[in-house]
C-alpha cells in the first residue's frame, strides 16, 4: 500500500516530490479482476479473520514461499501485520473521488516502477499502466522476486533505488 500512498501524495503535493520510486505498487482507483483468492482475501478482511488473512497474504503475495530468501521473516511479518491491518482499517478514511489512476499523466517527478517477476499478475498489469501513463516513467522487472522485493532481492532493489533517487 506504500506505492499507492506515494502516488496519491505525489498528485496532491507535486511540489514536495523530487523523484518517485514505486515498488510492487498498486494505484488508487484500479479495479482488480475478480478471482477466488482475492475474493477470499477481501472476505477475510471484512470478517476480521486474522489467521485466514495471513494465510491468504502468504499464498497471494509471497508466491515464492518460505524457502526463498527472506521467507521466514516474511511469514513472521505477515502474521503480525494481519492483526494490525484489521485494527488499523477501522480508522482509515478514504476520500471519495481522489483516485490516482485517471491522473497518472499529471505526475511530473522522475518515476521508476519496479515489480517482481513472481508478484501477483495484476501488479504487472498495474506496473505496465504506470510506465505507460506517467510521463517519462521507467520500468524494471526483477527476476526471482515476488511482492516482497526488499526481502527477496535486497541488493538488486537497493542498487536500482540508489541509481534513481537523488
C-alpha positions in Angstrom: 0.0 0.0 0.0 3.1 2.2 0.2 3.2 2.8 -3.6 -0.4 3.7 -3.7 0.1 6.2 -0.9 3.2 7.7 -2.6 1.2 8.1 -5.8 -1.6 9.8 -4.0 0.9 12.1 -2.2 2.7 13.0 -5.5 -0.6 14.0 -7.0 -1.7 16.0 -4.0 1.6 17.7 -3.4 3.7 17.6 -6.6 6.0 20.5 -5.3 7.2 18.2 -2.5 8.2 15.2 -4.7 11.6 15.3 -6.5 11.5 11.6 -7.5 9.2 8.7 -7.2 10.1 5.0 -6.8 7.1 2.6 -6.9 7.9 -0.9 -5.8 5.2 -3.5 -6.4 2.8 -0.7 -6.4 -1.0 -0.6 -6.6 -2.8 2.6 -7.6 -6.0 4.0 -6.1 -8.9 3.7 -8.5 -7.6 0.5 -10.1 -10.2 -2.3 -10.0 -8.6 -5.8 -9.9 -10.5 -8.5 -11.8 -12.4 -10.9 -9.5 -10.6 -14.1 -8.6 -11.3 -16.7 -6.0 -8.2 -15.9 -4.0 -8.7 -12.1 -4.0 -12.4 -12.6 -3.1 -11.4 -14.8 -0.2 -8.8 -12.2 0.9 -11.4 -9.4 0.9 -13.8 -11.7 2.8 -11.2 -12.4 5.5 -10.6 -8.6 5.8 -14.3 -7.9 6.2 -14.8 -10.7 8.7 -11.6 -9.7 10.6 -10.2 -13.3 10.4 -6.6 -12.6 11.0 -5.3 -16.2 10.7 -7.1 -16.6 7.3 -5.9 -13.2 6.2 -2.3 -14.0 7.0 -2.5 -17.4 5.2 -4.0 -15.8 2.1 -1.4 -13.0 2.2 1.3 -15.5 2.0 -0.3 -17.5 -0.8 -1.2 -14.5 -2.9 1.7 -12.1 -2.3 4.6 -14.4 -1.2 4.3 -16.8 -4.1 8.0 -17.9 -3.9 7.3 -19.4 -0.5 9.1 -19.8 2.8 12.2 -21.4 1.4 13.1 -18.4 -0.9 15.3 -15.6 0.6 13.5 -13.8 3.4 10.8 -16.4 3.6 10.8 -17.0 7.4 10.9 -13.2 8.1 8.0 -12.6 5.6 5.9 -15.3 7.3 6.5 -13.8 10.7 5.9 -10.3 9.5 2.6 -11.2 7.7 1.2 -13.0 10.7 2.0 -9.9 12.9 0.7 -7.4 10.3 -2.6 -9.2 9.7 -3.9 -8.3 13.2 -2.5 -4.7 12.9 -4.2 -4.4 9.5 -7.6 -5.4 10.8 -7.3 -2.9 13.7 -6.0 0.0 11.6 -8.5 -0.4 8.8 -11.3 0.6 11.2 -9.6 4.1 11.3 -8.8 4.5 7.7 -10.6 7.3 5.8 -10.7 7.1 2.1 -11.5 10.3 0.2 -14.1 9.7 -2.4 -13.2 10.9 -5.9 -9.5 11.0 -5.2 -8.4 8.0 -7.3 -5.0 8.4 -8.8 -5.5 6.1 -11.8 -7.1 8.8 -14.1 -4.5 11.4 -13.1 -1.2 9.5 -13.7 -0.4 11.8 -16.6 -0.2 14.7 -14.1 2.8 13.2 -12.3 5.9 15.3 -13.2 8.6 13.7 -10.9 11.0 11.3 -12.5 9.4 7.9 -11.8 10.8 4.4 -11.5 8.4 1.5 -11.4 9.7 -1.9 -10.1 7.9 -5.2 -9.6 8.9 -8.8 -9.1 8.6 -11.3 -11.8 6.7 -13.6 -9.4 4.4 -11.0 -7.9 0.6 -11.3 -8.3 -0.1 -10.9 -12.1 -2.2 -7.8 -11.5 0.8 -6.0 -10.1 2.5 -6.5 -13.5 -0.6 -5.1 -15.2 -0.5 -2.0 -12.9 3.2 -1.6 -13.5 2.7 -1.5 -17.2 0.0 1.1 -16.8 2.2 3.2 -14.5 5.0 3.1 -17.0 2.8 4.0 -20.0 0.8 6.7 -18.3 3.3 8.5 -16.1 5.4 10.8 -18.5 8.9 9.5 -18.8 8.5 6.7 -16.3 10.9 3.8 -16.5 10.0 0.2 -15.5 12.1 -2.7 -14.2 11.1 -6.3 -13.6 13.2 -8.1 -11.0 13.5 -11.8 -11.6 13.5 -14.1 -8.6 11.2 -11.8 -6.6 7.5 -11.7 -5.6 5.7 -8.9 -3.9 8.3 -8.7 -1.1 11.2 -7.4 -3.1 13.1 -5.8 -0.2 13.4 -9.2 1.4 13.8 -11.3 -1.7 16.3 -9.3 -3.7 17.6 -6.5 -1.3 20.8 -5.8 -3.2 19.3 -5.5 -6.6 16.5 -3.4 -5.3 18.8 -1.1 -3.4 21.0 -0.6 -6.4 18.0 0.4 -8.6 16.7 2.8 -5.9 20.1 4.4 -5.3 20.6 5.0 -9.0 17.2 6.6 -9.3 16.6 8.7 -6.2 18.5 12.0 -5.7 
